[in-house]
Amino acid sequence: MKHLSHLSKDKKLKKLIDAQPAFVLEKRNKVYLRLCSSILSQQLSTKVAKVLFKRFLELYNGKEPTAKQILETPAETFRSIGFSNAKASYVHNVCRFFIENKITDARLHKLENEEVIELLTQIKGVGKWTVEMILMFTLGREDVFAMDDLGLKQGVIKLYNLKETDKKLLHKKIEKISVKWSPYRTYACRYLWDWKDGLPALQSPPG
């Protein structure tokens, strides 16, 4: 795997790679549904988000609904299963945008990363971070670094023992480190997330 040999040039990151199982990025369809799922998971634990998404699918007999079906579901119905007012509105916004602009999975898979971000952040309730997660884990893009992800920043700070207190300078240092991982930054993000959230034995890699 090319990304492993490239990322392993970074000795600190290599320790995380060697201690974790390899993973493969997948390309998935029904991007509107993945966006809805991302919106539901915002500010919730993974466990709670899974429960909420399961309830959501149960509204459609356990099947993945079309964008039209979601748009035709009243906000009251969503609120009755635990959606906030905002999330009920944002889910409708996503599906309305996809229908009105005739956005297909095929079209999104052909666009460049920045084009996808520019297009989908037009939707109220969808920010850059949400689209970056879609780029990584739905469109399967290999070179995305979510700079605004708090967990990712904490992982980089911890792994590289960064002491910088000035936010702008810290941002630049993190960016400089991440550039070395290109064109496989998505994989680096995944290893950092898994290390930060994962096994106790990996919490403090030596050196």
C-alpha positions in Angstrom: 0.0 0.0 0.0 1.5 3.3 -1.2 0.0 5.3 1.6 1.7 3.2 4.3 5.2 3.6 2.9 4.7 7.3 2.4 3.2 8.0 5.9 5.8 5.8 7.6 8.5 8.3 6.6 7.1 10.2 9.6 8.7 8.3 12.5 6.1 9.4 15.1 3.2 8.6 12.8 4.8 5.2 11.9 4.5 4.1 15.5 0.7 4.6 15.3 0.5 2.8 11.9 2.5 -0.2 13.2 0.3 -0.5 16.2 -3.0 -0.4 14.3 -4.7 -2.6 11.7 -4.7 -1.3 8.2 -8.0 0.1 6.8 -9.4 0.8 3.4 -11.3 3.9 2.3 -14.6 3.1 0.8 -16.6 5.0 -1.8 -20.3 5.0 -1.0 -23.5 6.4 -2.6 -26.6 8.1 -1.3 -24.6 11.1 -0.3 -27.7 13.0 0.8 -28.3 10.3 3.4 -24.7 10.3 4.7 -25.1 14.1 5.1 -28.3 13.6 7.1 -26.5 11.0 9.3 -23.6 13.4 9.9 -26.0 16.2 10.9 -27.7 13.8 13.4 -24.4 12.8 14.9 -23.3 16.4 15.6 -22.7 17.2 19.3 -23.7 13.6 20.2 -21.7 10.6 21.4 -21.3 7.9 18.8 -23.6 5.6 20.7 -26.4 8.1 21.0 -26.0 9.0 17.3 -26.4 5.4 16.2 -29.6 5.0 18.3 -31.0 8.2 16.7 -30.1 7.1 13.1 -31.7 3.6 13.8 -34.9 5.3 14.9 -34.7 7.5 11.8 -34.5 4.4 9.5 -37.3 2.7 11.4 -39.6 5.5 10.1 -39.0 4.0 6.7 -39.4 0.3 7.8 -35.6 0.0 8.3 -34.8 0.8 4.7 -32.7 3.7 3.4 -35.2 6.4 2.4 -35.0 8.5 -0.8 -34.4 12.3 -0.5 -38.0 12.8 -1.5 -39.3 10.5 1.3 -37.2 12.4 3.9 -38.4 15.8 2.6 -42.1 14.6 2.7 -41.7 13.5 6.4 -43.1 16.2 8.7 -40.6 17.9 11.1 -42.9 16.9 13.9 -42.3 13.2 13.1 -38.5 13.7 13.3 -38.9 15.6 16.6 -41.0 12.7 18.0 -38.0 10.4 17.7 -35.5 12.8 19.3 -34.4 15.3 16.6 -33.9 18.9 17.8 -35.8 21.6 15.8 -32.6 22.5 14.1 -31.7 19.0 13.0 -35.2 18.4 11.7 -34.8 21.5 9.6 -31.3 20.8 8.4 -32.2 17.3 7.2 -35.0 18.8 5.2 -32.6 21.4 3.8 -30.2 18.7 2.6 -32.8 16.8 0.8 -34.5 19.9 -0.7 -31.1 21.1 -2.0 -30.3 17.7 -3.6 -33.7 17.5 -5.3 -33.8 21.1 -6.5 -30.3 21.1 -7.8 -30.5 17.6 -9.3 -27.4 16.5 -7.4 -26.4 12.9 -8.1 -23.8 10.7 -6.5 -22.0 10.4 -9.8 -21.7 14.2 -10.1 -20.2 14.5 -6.6 -17.7 11.7 -7.2 -16.4 13.6 -10.3 -16.0 17.0 -8.5 -12.7 18.1 -6.9 -12.6 18.3 -3.1 -12.9 22.1 -3.0 -15.8 22.0 -5.5 -17.7 19.6 -3.2 -17.0 21.8 -0.2 -18.2 24.9 -2.1 -21.3 23.2 -3.3 -22.5 21.5 -0.2 -21.7 24.2 2.3 -24.4 26.3 0.6 -26.9 24.1 2.5 -27.9 25.7 5.8 -26.8 23.4 8.6 -23.9 21.9 6.6 -20.5 23.3 7.5 -17.0 22.7 6.1 -16.2 20.0 8.7 -19.3 18.0 7.8 -18.4 18.1 4.1 -14.8 17.0 4.9 -16.2 14.0 6.7 -18.2 13.2 3.6 -15.1 13.6 1.4 -13.2 11.2 3.6 -15.7 8.5 4.5 -18.4 8.7 1.7 -16.5 9.9 -1.4 -13.3 8.0 -0.3 -10.9 10.9 -0.9 -7.4 10.1 0.2 -6.0 13.6 0.8 -8.3 15.5 3.2 -7.1 17.0 6.5 -9.9 18.4 8.7 -8.1 21.3 10.4 -11.2 22.3 12.4 -11.6 18.9 14.0 -10.8 19.3 17.7 -9.9 15.7 18.3 -7.5 15.7 15.3 -5.8 18.8 16.5 -5.5 17.4 20.0 -4.0 14.2 18.5 -1.3 16.1 16.6 -0.5 18.3 19.6 -0.1 15.2 21.8 1.9 13.1 19.3 4.3 15.9 18.3 4.4 17.4 21.8 3.6 20.9 20.5 3.9 23.6 23.2 2.8 26.6 21.1 0.2 28.7 22.9 -0.5 31.2 20.1 -3.4 29.8 18.1 -2.3 31.2 14.7 1.2 29.8 15.2 -0.2 26.5 16.4 -2.4 26.3 13.3 0.6 26.8 11.1 2.7 24.2 12.9 -0.1 21.6 12.5 -0.6 22.5 8.9 3.1 22.2 8.2 3.1 18.7 9.8 0.0 17.6 7.8 1.5 18.8 4.4 4.2 16.2 4.7 1.5 13.5 4.7 0.0 14.6 1.4 -1.4 13.0 -0.8 -2.6 10.6 1.9 -3.7 12.9 4.7 -7.1 11.1 5.2 -5.3 8.0 6.3 -3.1 10.0 8.7 -6.3 11.5 10.2 -7.8 8.1 10.7 -4.7 6.8 12.5 -4.6 9.8 14.7 -8.3 9.6 15.6 -8.0 5.9 16.3 -4.9 6.4 18.5 -6.4 9.3 20.4 -9.7 7.4 21.1 -8.3 3.9 21.1 -6.3 1.4 23.0 -4.6 2.5 26.3 -1.4 1.0 25.2 -1.2 3.5 22.4 -2.0 6.6 24.4 1.7 7.6 24.8 3.9 6.4 22.0 7.6 6.6 22.9 9.8 9.2 21.3 
